[in-house]
Amino acid sequence: MLNKILCYSYGWMNFHHKLHIPKTYLQWCSKQSKASWWHSYAIKYRPWRLHVCIPCSWIAQAVPHSAHIFEIGCGSGANLLWLHQKGFYNLEGSDIETSAVDMCHLLNSYYKANINAFIDDALHPRQLPQNIDALLSVNWLYHIPGASLENVFNTYRDSLKPNGYIVFDCISSRYNAMSNNQYHTSDTRLPVADRRPSEYTFRMSMQEVENSAAKHGFSIVRKKELRTWTTRNGYMAQHLQ
Ligand SMILES: C[S@@+](CC[C@H](N)C(=O)[O-])C[C@H]1O[C@@H](n2cnc3c(N)ncnc32)[C@H](O)[C@@H]1O
Protein backbone atom coordinates (compact mmCIF):
# COMPACT_ATOMS: atom_id res chain seq x y z
CA MET A 1 0.00 0.00 0.00
CA LEU A 2 2.85 2.41 0.87
CA ASN A 3 4.34 1.80 -2.59
CA LYS A 4 1.02 2.66 -4.23
CA ILE A 5 0.76 5.95 -2.31
CA LEU A 6 4.38 6.91 -3.06
CA CYS A 7 4.06 5.99 -6.73
CA TYR A 8 0.85 8.04 -7.04
CA SER A 9 2.42 11.11 -5.40
CA TYR A 10 5.59 10.78 -7.49
CA GLY A 11 3.56 11.05 -10.70
CA TRP A 12 1.81 14.23 -9.59
CA MET A 13 5.07 15.80 -8.42
CA ASN A 14 7.08 14.91 -11.52
CA PHE A 15 5.20 16.34 -14.43
CA HIS A 16 8.49 16.98 -16.26
CA HIS A 17 8.28 13.26 -17.18
CA LYS A 18 5.11 13.96 -19.17
CA LEU A 19 4.98 13.68 -22.96
CA HIS A 20 3.36 16.64 -24.67
CA ILE A 21 1.10 15.04 -27.29
CA PRO A 22 -2.43 16.23 -28.07
CA LYS A 23 -4.95 13.59 -26.95
CA THR A 24 -6.68 13.50 -30.33
CA TYR A 25 -3.39 12.96 -32.18
CA LEU A 26 -2.47 10.14 -29.78
CA GLN A 27 -5.85 8.48 -30.41
CA TRP A 28 -5.36 8.86 -34.16
CA CYS A 29 -1.85 7.29 -34.01
CA SER A 30 -3.15 4.40 -31.96
CA LYS A 31 -6.05 3.74 -34.35
CA GLN A 32 -3.96 4.17 -37.47
CA SER A 33 -1.18 1.82 -36.31
CA LYS A 34 -3.52 -0.68 -34.60
CA ALA A 35 -1.04 -0.78 -31.71
CA SER A 36 -2.22 -2.19 -28.39
CA TRP A 37 -4.18 0.22 -26.14
CA TRP A 38 -1.31 -0.24 -23.66
CA HIS A 39 0.98 2.09 -25.64
CA SER A 40 -1.45 5.04 -25.37
CA TYR A 41 -1.93 4.29 -21.69
CA ALA A 42 1.85 4.24 -21.17
CA ILE A 43 2.20 7.66 -22.85
CA LYS A 44 -0.72 9.24 -20.97
CA TYR A 45 0.40 7.97 -17.56
CA ARG A 46 4.17 8.17 -18.09
CA PRO A 47 4.91 10.30 -14.96
CA TRP A 48 3.49 7.49 -12.80
CA ARG A 49 5.70 4.84 -14.44
CA LEU A 50 8.76 5.34 -12.26
CA HIS A 51 10.50 2.27 -13.65
CA VAL A 52 10.85 4.06 -17.01
CA CYS A 53 11.10 7.68 -15.80
CA ILE A 54 13.97 7.19 -13.36
CA PRO A 55 16.25 5.19 -15.71
CA CYS A 56 15.61 7.78 -18.48
CA SER A 57 16.46 10.65 -16.13
CA TRP A 58 19.75 8.89 -15.22
CA ILE A 59 20.64 8.75 -18.91
CA ALA A 60 19.76 12.45 -19.32
CA GLN A 61 22.10 13.31 -16.43
CA ALA A 62 25.00 11.06 -17.50
CA VAL A 63 25.52 11.71 -21.21
CA PRO A 64 25.58 14.79 -23.49
CA HIS A 65 22.73 15.64 -25.88
CA SER A 66 24.79 14.33 -28.78
CA ALA A 67 24.96 10.83 -27.21
CA HIS A 68 23.80 7.82 -29.22
CA ILE A 69 20.96 6.24 -27.25
CA PHE A 70 19.35 2.94 -28.27
CA GLU A 71 16.25 1.43 -26.64
CA ILE A 72 15.50 -2.29 -26.99
CA GLY A 73 11.81 -3.22 -26.68
CA CYS A 74 11.02 0.47 -27.31
CA GLY A 75 7.29 -0.04 -28.02
CA SER A 76 5.79 3.16 -29.44
CA GLY A 77 8.96 5.06 -28.50
CA ALA A 78 7.58 6.94 -25.46
CA ASN A 79 10.96 6.96 -23.71
CA LEU A 80 12.83 8.02 -26.84
CA LEU A 81 10.31 10.83 -27.39
CA TRP A 82 10.85 12.00 -23.82
CA LEU A 83 14.63 12.05 -24.42
CA HIS A 84 13.97 14.06 -27.60
CA GLN A 85 11.94 16.54 -25.51
CA LYS A 86 15.00 16.84 -23.25
CA GLY A 87 17.24 17.78 -26.20
CA PHE A 88 18.71 14.42 -27.32
CA TYR A 89 18.82 13.88 -31.07
CA ASN A 90 20.73 10.67 -31.81
CA LEU A 91 17.98 8.22 -30.90
CA GLU A 92 17.26 4.68 -32.09
CA GLY A 93 15.15 1.76 -30.97
CA SER A 94 13.85 -1.66 -31.91
CA ASP A 95 10.71 -3.63 -31.09
CA ILE A 96 9.41 -7.02 -32.19
CA GLU A 97 5.86 -5.75 -32.84
CA THR A 98 5.18 -4.10 -36.20
CA SER A 99 2.18 -2.12 -34.89
CA ALA A 100 4.22 -0.61 -32.01
CA VAL A 101 6.98 0.45 -34.43
CA ASP A 102 4.33 1.91 -36.79
CA MET A 103 2.92 3.96 -33.90
CA CYS A 104 6.44 5.12 -33.06
CA HIS A 105 6.91 6.31 -36.67
CA LEU A 106 3.65 8.30 -36.52
CA LEU A 107 4.55 9.94 -33.20
CA ASN A 108 8.04 10.59 -34.49
CA SER A 109 6.74 12.51 -37.48
CA TYR A 110 4.58 14.70 -35.21
CA TYR A 111 7.59 15.51 -33.02
CA LYS A 112 10.09 15.67 -35.93
CA ALA A 113 12.32 13.72 -33.54
CA ASN A 114 14.31 11.84 -36.20
CA ILE A 115 14.12 8.59 -34.21
CA ASN A 116 15.29 5.53 -36.15
CA ALA A 117 12.89 2.81 -34.96
CA PHE A 118 12.82 -0.61 -36.61
CA ILE A 119 11.44 -4.10 -36.16
CA ASP A 120 13.79 -6.62 -34.57
CA ASP A 121 13.91 -9.32 -31.93
CA ALA A 122 16.07 -7.73 -29.26
CA LEU A 123 16.97 -11.13 -27.81
CA HIS A 124 18.33 -12.36 -31.14
CA PRO A 125 18.94 -9.15 -33.11
CA ARG A 126 19.47 -9.26 -36.87
CA GLN A 127 20.76 -5.70 -36.73
CA LEU A 128 23.12 -5.04 -33.82
CA PRO A 129 23.52 -1.32 -33.05
CA GLN A 130 27.01 0.17 -33.02
CA ASN A 131 28.78 2.85 -30.97
CA ILE A 132 26.08 3.32 -28.36
CA ASP A 133 26.62 5.64 -25.40
CA ALA A 134 23.59 4.33 -23.51
CA LEU A 135 21.37 1.29 -24.08
CA LEU A 136 17.93 1.50 -22.45
CA SER A 137 16.02 -1.68 -21.56
CA VAL A 138 12.92 -1.11 -19.45
CA ASN A 139 9.66 -2.89 -18.81
CA TRP A 140 9.88 -5.80 -21.21
CA LEU A 141 12.70 -8.30 -20.55
CA TYR A 142 11.19 -9.85 -17.41
CA HIS A 143 7.94 -10.54 -19.26
CA ILE A 144 9.63 -12.86 -21.78
CA PRO A 145 9.82 -16.56 -20.84
CA GLY A 146 13.44 -17.73 -21.02
CA ALA A 147 14.92 -14.20 -21.24
CA SER A 148 17.67 -13.11 -18.87
CA LEU A 149 19.74 -10.11 -17.95
CA GLU A 150 22.85 -12.13 -18.81
CA ASN A 151 21.56 -12.38 -22.36
CA VAL A 152 21.33 -8.57 -22.64
CA PHE A 153 24.81 -7.96 -21.18
CA ASN A 154 26.24 -10.59 -23.50
CA THR A 155 24.43 -9.50 -26.66
CA TYR A 156 24.94 -5.72 -26.37
CA ARG A 157 28.30 -5.35 -24.59
CA ASP A 158 30.22 -4.97 -27.84
CA SER A 159 27.69 -2.45 -29.19
CA LEU A 160 28.68 0.07 -26.54
CA LYS A 161 31.35 2.74 -26.77
CA PRO A 162 34.11 2.43 -24.13
CA ASN A 163 32.58 3.16 -20.69
CA GLY A 164 29.08 3.10 -22.20
CA TYR A 165 25.99 2.36 -20.13
CA ILE A 166 23.19 -0.19 -20.00
CA VAL A 167 20.27 1.26 -18.04
CA PHE A 168 17.47 -1.08 -17.04
CA ASP A 169 14.84 -2.11 -14.52
CA CYS A 170 14.32 -5.52 -12.97
CA ILE A 171 11.65 -7.10 -10.78
CA SER A 172 13.07 -7.34 -7.27
CA SER A 173 13.40 -10.70 -5.51
CA ARG A 174 11.40 -9.00 -2.72
CA TYR A 175 8.37 -9.60 -4.96
CA ASN A 176 8.73 -13.34 -4.22
CA ALA A 177 7.58 -12.69 -0.66
CA MET A 178 4.32 -10.99 -1.74
CA SER A 179 1.09 -12.94 -1.65
CA ASN A 180 -0.07 -14.29 -5.03
CA ASN A 181 3.26 -13.38 -6.64
CA GLN A 182 3.18 -16.68 -8.55
CA TYR A 183 -0.01 -15.68 -10.40
CA HIS A 184 -0.75 -13.16 -13.12
CA THR A 185 -1.64 -9.83 -11.47
CA SER A 186 -4.90 -9.60 -13.46
CA ASP A 187 -6.09 -13.00 -12.20
CA THR A 188 -5.89 -12.69 -8.42
CA ARG A 189 -9.68 -12.53 -8.05
CA LEU A 190 -10.18 -15.78 -10.01
CA PRO A 191 -10.29 -19.25 -8.45
CA VAL A 192 -6.72 -20.58 -8.09
CA ALA A 193 -7.28 -23.25 -10.74
CA ASP A 194 -8.15 -20.59 -13.34
CA ARG A 195 -5.20 -18.27 -12.74
CA ARG A 196 -2.38 -17.86 -15.23
CA PRO A 197 1.26 -17.92 -14.08
CA SER A 198 2.83 -14.59 -13.18
CA GLU A 199 3.76 -12.23 -16.02
CA TYR A 200 7.03 -11.57 -14.16
CA THR A 201 9.15 -14.45 -15.36
CA PHE A 202 12.28 -13.65 -13.33
CA ARG A 203 13.10 -11.59 -10.26
CA MET A 204 16.57 -10.67 -8.96
CA SER A 205 18.11 -9.23 -5.81
CA MET A 206 20.46 -6.24 -6.12
CA GLN A 207 23.36 -8.54 -5.27
CA GLU A 208 22.41 -10.97 -8.06
CA VAL A 209 22.23 -8.10 -10.55
CA GLU A 210 25.63 -6.77 -9.42
CA ASN A 211 27.18 -10.25 -9.74
CA SER A 212 25.71 -10.75 -13.20
CA ALA A 213 26.95 -7.30 -14.31
CA ALA A 214 30.47 -7.96 -12.94
CA LYS A 215 30.64 -11.30 -14.78
CA HIS A 216 30.23 -9.40 -18.06
CA GLY A 217 32.64 -6.54 -17.29
CA PHE A 218 30.06 -4.03 -16.00
CA SER A 219 29.94 -2.09 -12.78
CA ILE A 220 26.64 -0.92 -11.31
CA VAL A 221 27.10 2.84 -10.92
CA ARG A 222 23.52 3.69 -9.91
CA LYS A 223 20.77 1.63 -8.35
CA LYS A 224 17.47 2.42 -6.72
CA GLU A 225 14.53 0.63 -5.18
CA LEU A 226 11.58 1.83 -7.21
CA ARG A 227 8.28 2.38 -5.42
CA THR A 228 6.20 0.85 -8.19
CA TRP A 229 3.12 -1.32 -7.67
CA THR A 230 5.23 -4.40 -8.33
CA THR A 231 8.56 -4.15 -6.49
CA ARG A 232 11.21 -3.26 -9.02
CA ASN A 233 14.75 -1.89 -8.91
CA GLY A 234 16.40 0.43 -11.42
CA TYR A 235 20.07 0.10 -12.41
CA MET A 236 22.71 1.88 -14.44
CA ALA A 237 25.59 -0.42 -15.42
CA GLN A 238 28.80 0.95 -16.93
CA HIS A 239 31.00 -1.16 -19.16
CA LEU A 240 34.49 -0.60 -17.78
CA GLN A 241 37.21 -0.58 -20.43
C1 LIG B 1 5.39 -3.30 -21.92
S1 LIG B 1 6.00 -2.76 -23.46
C2 LIG B 1 7.26 -1.57 -22.98
C3 LIG B 1 7.65 -0.61 -24.05
C4 LIG B 1 8.69 0.43 -23.62
N1 LIG B 1 9.94 -0.19 -23.21
C5 LIG B 1 8.16 1.28 -22.48
O1 LIG B 1 8.60 1.11 -21.35
O2 LIG B 1 7.31 2.15 -22.74
C6 LIG B 1 6.98 -4.14 -23.94
C7 LIG B 1 7.46 -4.06 -25.35
O3 LIG B 1 8.45 -5.09 -25.54
C8 LIG B 1 8.30 -5.57 -26.86
N2 LIG B 1 8.97 -6.88 -26.99
C9 LIG B 1 8.60 -8.07 -26.47
N3 LIG B 1 9.47 -9.03 -26.81
C10 LIG B 1 10.42 -8.43 -27.55
C11 LIG B 1 11.60 -8.89 -28.21
N4 LIG B 1 11.97 -10.18 -28.15
N5 LIG B 1 12.34 -8.00 -28.88
C12 LIG B 1 11.98 -6.69 -28.96
N6 LIG B 1 10.88 -6.21 -28.37
C13 LIG B 1 10.11 -7.05 -27.67
C14 LIG B 1 6.79 -5.61 -27.05
O4 LIG B 1 6.46 -5.68 -28.42
C15 LIG B 1 6.36 -4.31 -26.38
O5 LIG B 1 6.31 -3.23 -27.28
The ligand as an ORCA input file, in Angstrom:
! r2SCAN-3c Opt
* xyz 0 1
  C       5.390     -3.302    -21.919
  S       6.002     -2.758    -23.460
  C       7.261     -1.575    -22.978
  C       7.649     -0.614    -24.047
  C       8.687      0.426    -23.617
  N       9.936     -0.195    -23.207
  C       8.159      1.284    -22.478
  O       8.596      1.109    -21.346
  O       7.308      2.149    -22.736
  C       6.984     -4.140    -23.939
  C       7.463     -4.063    -25.351
  O       8.452     -5.089    -25.544
  C       8.300     -5.573    -26.856
  N       8.972     -6.885    -26.986
  C       8.599     -8.065    -26.466
  N       9.474     -9.028    -26.812
  C      10.425     -8.433    -27.552
  C      11.599     -8.892    -28.209
  N      11.972    -10.178    -28.150
  N      12.342     -8.003    -28.879
  C      11.978     -6.690    -28.955
  N      10.879     -6.207    -28.368
  C      10.107     -7.053    -27.666
  C       6.792     -5.606    -27.045
  O       6.460     -5.683    -28.423
  C       6.364     -4.314    -26.376
  O       6.306     -3.233    -27.278
*
